[in-house]
Amino acid sequence: MRIIAYDEKRQTQRLPAVCLPYLFTYQRPDCQGMPNTNNRIEGVFTDLKKSLNNHCGMSETNRKRFVLGFFKASRKL
């Protein structure tokens, strides 16, 4: 059995109070249109990673150029 230190217990008790204002941000009136999940951006990053892995021999400058072009192309969709 692991004994929880006083600092860990205190941090755990404080966590809900600190994080609560940020938990349901998408429901605030000034954030209308904000998705309640991050599935869309995760899908974009997955596609980007797959595309970069297909072109693994690129230099760093070409990789940066590729990422910028990828996001410009995905914004137009």
Residue pairs with C-beta under 8 A, 6 or more apart in sequence:
25 31
25 34
26 34
26 35
26 36
27 36
44 74
47 74
48 67
48 70
51 66
51 70
52 58
52 63
52 66
52 67
55 66
58 66
